[in-house]
Structure formats: structure tokens, C-alpha cells
Amino acid sequence: MGKNYVHLNDPDNDFFYVALPKHPGRVTPGCVSKNVRLRDVFSEIGRDDLISMLGEADIILDIDKDNALIGIEILG
């Protein structure tokens, strides 16, 4: 993808998507091979303080088949 973009999925929802430079584009089905919830990462390392800082929000990292971070979903 040539440029970074922030995409507001729906003005009525608290959902943002940040495509990083290695993201192939929104119209590329199957480009995400796995998702990692930041909340789960914090839990695994025992950082309940960081989980509480997220409040109601959640952040999901999108990873491609080469294990590269290609996008970030921010859910409010």
C-alpha cells in the first residue's frame, strides 16, 4: 500500500483501522493471517495495570502470513 490511511468504518461506531505501510490494501481478501489482541498480550505478561488503562477500548493487531504487522484495529 503506497500510503498509510486511517479508515473510520462507520461514523456511528467507535471503530478505526490503521493500515501500516506493508498492508496490501483494503480490497485484498485474506491478507490477514492472524489477529493478536493487545489485551491478551498484556494478560500473558501479567500487566493488569496496562489492561486497566485500556478501559472499554480494545486494540487488535493484524498480522500477515510473513508475521509482519500490517494493520491495527482500534475498538472503542
N, C-alpha and C positions, 0 to 999 in steps of 0.2 A: 504494500500500500504506500503510495507516494507521500501522503501527508497524514499526520495524526488527526484524529477527529474525536469529538465528543458528541455522542448521539443521545438525545433525550427521547426515550422510547415513546412516552406519552405525557403530555403536559399535566395530566391529572394523576399520574403515578410518580412515585419517588424512585425512579429507575434511571440510571445513567450508564452508558457504556463508553469506555475509553479504549480505542483501538491503538495499539502500540505500533511502531514502525514495521515490525515483521508480520503484522496482520495482513492476510491476503485480500481482505475486502469483505464487506457485509454480504455480498451475494455468493460467497464461497461456502457451499454446504459441506459440513464435515471437517472444517478446518480446525475445530477444537476437539482434541482427543481426550482431554480430562479437565475437570474443574477442581480447584482447591479452595475451600472456604477458609478465609483468614481466621475466623473464629475457631475452627478445628485445629489450625496450626498453633494458635495461642494456647488452646486447651492441652495439646500434646506436650508443650514445653512448660506447662504449669503456670502460665501467666494470666491468672484470673483478673489481675489488675487491668491488663490490656483488653480483655473481653468486656469488662465493665465499661471501659472507655468507649467501646463501640455503641453502647446503649441499644437502641432498637435497630440501628443500621447493621448491614452486613456487607462484606466485600468478598467477591468471588474472583479468583484468578483463573483465567483461561489459558490453557497450555496446549501447544500443538504437538504433533507426532514426534518432533525432534526435541521435546521437553523445553521448548522456548516459550517464555511468557509473551502472549500476543494480545491479550486484552484484559481489562479489569471491569467487572460489573460492580456497580455501587447501588445497593438497595437501601432505601430509607424506610 
